Amino acid sequence: MSSSEVARAAMPPAPPAPGEDDIARLIAQLRAAATGDGGVDFPERALNEIATLLVQICGAKFDAGSRVQVLGDGGAVSATAVLVTVSAMMKASNLEIFELGMWQSWSGTR
């Protein structure tokens, strides 16, 4: 048995992918948290983990050639909420607004 086969055998099996019902339940719970008190009491650690995972999913879809429309139509999110979130994400990633503009120009995503 090769070392890579030994390493794979020692790894726990991957959890099953969430089904549509699981995702619908999670969305309903998050929607309730966002509308009930505006999300003020939502645990910050959970918010960080969820946001990190969503960004990773969007990045993976982009790398696979998909251009995801992250926010739905209809103005469900205020411009202020978008700017606060994007600013916090850019600060956490040590990015400046200039770098965003350059990346959009070079990658053709505009």
N, C-alpha and C positions, 0 to 999 in steps of 0.2 A: 504494500500500500504506500503510495507516494505521500509526501508531507502535505500537499494540498488536499488530498483525499482525507487524510487524518484530520486536518483543520476543518473541512466541511462536515465530517462526521461528528465532530465535537460541538458544532454550532447548533443551537436550538432551531427547530423548524420555524419558518417565517409565519407570522399570523395570517389568517385568511384575509383577503381583501374585503373591505367593508361593502355590504350590499346596499342597494338603493334604500331599503327600509332603515338601515343603520344611519345612513347619511341624512335621510329625511328627519329622523329622530333628533340627530345632532343639530341640524339646522333649526328645528322647532325650539330646542332648548336654548340655542344661542339667540334666536329671535326674541324669545321671552326675556332673556337677560338684557338684551339691548333695548327693548321697549318698556319693560317693567319699571326700571329706575334709571333708564338711559345708560345702563352698563356701569354705573358708578361703583356698585358693590361687587362687580365681577372681579375675581381674584387676579391680581397682576401677573403672577407666575403662569397661570393658565392662559391668559391673554398673550403673553410672550411666546409660549410654546405653540399655540394655535397660529399666531401670526407667522412665526418662523416656518412652520410646516406649510402654510399656504404659500409663502414666498418660494419655498423650495419646490412645491408642485408647479407653480407658475413658471419658474425657471426651467424645470424639466420639460414642460410642455413647449416652451420657447425653443429650447435646444432640439426638440424633436420636430420643429417646424410649425408648430401651432401658434397662432397669434391670438391669445385668449383675451376676450373683453372681460376684464376683471370685475368691473362694476356693471350691474344691469342698468338698463334704460329706466327712465322715469324719475330721476332725481331722488332716489331713496336715501342717498348720502349727501349731506351738505358739502359745499365747497370747503368750508372751514374744517370739517372732519377729515376730508381728503388731504388738505394741506398740513394739518397737524400730524396725521399718520405718516405721510410721505416724508415730512421733515424729520420726524423721529426715526424713521427707517434709514434715511440718508445719514443722519448723525451716528446711528449705531453702526453703520457700515463705513464710516469715515469718508463719505462722499460729499463733494461740493456740487452745487447746481450747474456749474460750468461742465463738470464731468458728465452729467446727465445729458446736456445738450450735445456734447461731443459724441457720446456713445450713440445717441439717436441719429445724428448725422452720419456717422461711420457705418452703423448697422443697417441703415435704411428702414428704421422702424417708425419714422414720422409719418 
